[in-house]
């Protein structure tokens, strides 16, 4: 049924909506080739640019990917379900597991530590930490060969000096387990989440397609006395994630 609202919708978006429904219904499965520009032009009686825009919408949404010389295909990469609460529980890192294991299970993950250094925190981070003198850890996370997140953690320099947090490999349980060994384990977390368009550098680091937004998560970890023990700035490929938060009412 065509409504006044659907008539006002641009043609390329109507075509993209139909293809999206076909993907969600299983008509087109991961790895399947979608109808090409010529197919869409003939089926919907539209110009090539309209067909191209429709396919571009699906690519921007992360549902499809273009393969040079072959066409546009339903994306095979399955989004990561980031469980925002359970991943930070002490049962996770206290047992020597990475918080990432709660997200990816047995999928192949590579964590590239790109920088571990003593330095000065940006002004906003220094204000939260209460000091500009920090140890920082920069990382890039690559899942099944696809970059999905870049992250930089800031720790008060006096707190982590001499611990494995200042080394490339923080050991079982990661940085939070090492903080626990100093008696400053995090017991409370606060995350601020916003979506935005990536910087040029982030686009390169995450190998993002044109028009793909990112999710910026800023997490503050606090010890039992309320002192901030870490600020973690994360930039996620928005098309690669589902953010899940489980609350009791």
N, C-alpha and C positions, 0 to 999 in steps of 0.2 A: 504493500500500500504506500503510495506517495503522498506525503503530507506537505503542508506549506513550509514547515521547517526543513524537511529534506530537500525541497526544491531550492531553498536558499543556500544549502550546503554546497560548496564548490564541488565540481564534478570529480576532481582528483581525490577529494576526501571520501566521496561516496564509493568510488572504486576501491580505495584503500580499505574502507570499512568492510566492503564485501570480501576482499581478500583476507582481511583479518579474521572474519567470521569463518571463512573456509579453513584457515589454519587452526583456529580454536576447535572446530568441529572434527578435525582430523582428516579432512579431505586432502589437505597438503600436510605431509608429515616432515619432521626434521630431515633435512638433506634433499627434499624434493625441489625441483625447479618450478618456480612460479611462472605464470603466463608472461611472455615478453611484451615489449612495447608494441610490436606489430599485432600481437594477439589482442591486447587490450584496446588498441585503436579500432580494430575490426569489430570486436564484441560490443563496445560501448559507443562507437561512432564519435571518437574524440581525436584531438590532435596529438601528435607525438609528445609534445611538451606536457600535456595533461597526463598521459600514460606514464611518462617518466616521473612526474611529481608524485603520482600515486605509489609507485614502487619506492620512491625516496622516503615517503612517509613511513613505510614498513621498516626500512633500513634505519631510520632515525629512532624508531621505537625499539630497535633491537630484535625485531621478529625475523628479519631477513638480512642477507648479506649478498653483495655483488661479487661475482667471480669474473675476473677479466676474461673477456672473450667467450664466456659460457652462459652468462645470464644472472638472474637474481634467484637465490635459493632460500628456503626456510632455514633459519639458523639452527644449527645442531647443538650449540652450546646451551646447556641448561642453567638458568639463573641460580645464583647462590641465595639460599634462604638464611639471612643473617639474623640469628636469634639473639636479640639485643640484651636479654636478661640472663638466660641460662649460660651463655658463653662467658660471662664475667663472674660466675659463681666460684667460690673457693673450692668446691668439689671438682671443678675443672682444672684450674692451674695448680691447686694444692696437691693433686694426684700426679703432677708431673706432665700433664697434657697441655698443649698449646690451646689458647682460646679459639684458635682457628679450627681445631678439630670439631668443635660444636657446629661449625658452618659447613665444612666440606666433606666430612666423613672420610671415606676411603678414596676420594678423588685426588688426582695428582696435583700437589701444590708445591711451588718453588717460592721460597722467600729470599729475595735478593737484598742483602744488607749493603746499601750503597754508601753509607757514611756513619761512622761512630766517632764523635769528636767532642771535645770540651769547647764551649763557645758561649755566645751571648744570645739570649732568647729575644724574639721580637717583643715590642712594647706591650702588646695585649697579653701575650703569654706570660711575660715577666710580671705583669700586674696580678695575674691569677696565682702564679707560683709564689709571689712575694720576693723574688730574686731574679736577676738577669743572668746570673752565673749558672750555667746548666751543662749537663751532658746531653747530647742529642743523638738520636738514632733514626736514620732515614732508611726506609725499606720500600721495595716494590714487590707486590704479590702477583704471581703468575699462576693461574689455574688452568691445567690442561693446555698449556702453551699460550694462553691468552692473558695479557695484563689486565687485572681487574681493580687494583687499588694501589695507591702510593700513600705512604704514611710517614710522619715524623713525630717522634715522642721526645718530650723535654722533661728532664728530671733535675731537681736541685743538685748542684754539683757537690755540695758538702754531704748530701745524703747518700749518694751512690759511689763516691770516690772509693776505690779499692775493691769494689764488687764486680761481678761478672757483667753487670749492666754496662760497664764501660768497655766490654769486649764484644767482638762480632757475634759470638755464640753465648747467649745468656744461660744456657743449660736447661735441664728439665723444668717445665712449668713456666719458663720465660721470666721476664722482668718482675712480675708480681710475686713469684716464688722467691726471687732474690730479695725483694723488698721485705717479705715476711721474715726472712732470715735476719734482717736488721731490726726486727721488731716494729716495722712500719708498714705492715701489709695494708692494702686498700680494702676498706669495708663498705665504702659507698661510692657510687659513680653518678656523674651527671653528664648527659649528652645533649648537645645542641645540634640540630639537623636543619640544613637548608639545601635547596637545589639551586644551581647556577650553571652558567656556561663556563667551560674550562679555559684556562690560560693556554697560550701557545705551548708552553713547556708541558703542561698536563696532557694536552692533546697528543704530544709526541710520546710521553712516558706511557700513556695508556693505549696508544695506537687507536685513537677514537675516530670514528667516521664523522663526516661533516654534519654539524647540527646536533651531535649527541651531547646531552647535558651531563653534569656530574652531580653527585650528592656529597656535600661537605659535612662531615661529622667532627665535631670538636668534643672530646671526652676529657673530663676532669676526674681524677681518681683521688680520693681522700682517705686518710688514715683515721683511726678511731677517735683521735682528739680533734679532728676537723682540719688538720694540716693537709695541704695539697701535696701529693707525692709524684704526680705525673700530669702532664697535659699532652694529649695525643691528638694531632690534627690529621684527619684521614680524608682522602679524596677518592671516591668510588665511581667507577663507570656505572652510570644510572641504569643502563640497559642490561647490566649483569647481575643486578641484585633485587631481591625482595626483602624488605625490612620487616621483621616480625617482633612484636612486643607482646608478652603475655602477662596480663595483670589480673589480680583478684579484686573483686568489688566488695 
